[in-house]
Amino acid sequence: MTQTYLEEVSGNAASAMGTAAEAVRDYAQHASDSVQHTAHQAAGHVRTGYNEAERFVRNRPGESLLVCFGVGLIAGAVIALSLRSS
């Protein structure tokens, strides 16, 4: 009687563990699919932004050069100030 009870309990435990393992696999697959989908969307947005920036530079090269020069000046000033304060 005790042995039958233990066998039944261990069978139920094994079944519960199998169900839990399957649920974990399903969740991991869903999470993986979600991450891949988000990564593809992000790549698409980056590609679109790059294409728009490239088009802007082609259409307005003078303005683009001035913007890059200004950003360089600002970056240089920030670096100089941070090195001076150290």
Stockholm file with secondary structure:
# STOCKHOLM 1.0

chainA/1-86         MTQTYLEEVSGNAASAMGTAAEAVRDYAQHASDSVQHTAHQAAGHVRTGYNEAERFVRNRPGESLLVCFGVGLIAGAVIALSLRSS
#=GR chainA/1-86 SS CHHHHHHHHHHHHHHHHHHHHHHHHHHHHHHHHHHHHHHHHHHHHHHHHHHHHHHHHHHCHHHHHHHHHHHHHHHHHHHHHHHHHC
#=GC SS_cons        CHHHHHHHHHHHHHHHHHHHHHHHHHHHHHHHHHHHHHHHHHHHHHHHHHHHHHHHHHHCHHHHHHHHHHHHHHHHHHHHHHHHHC
//
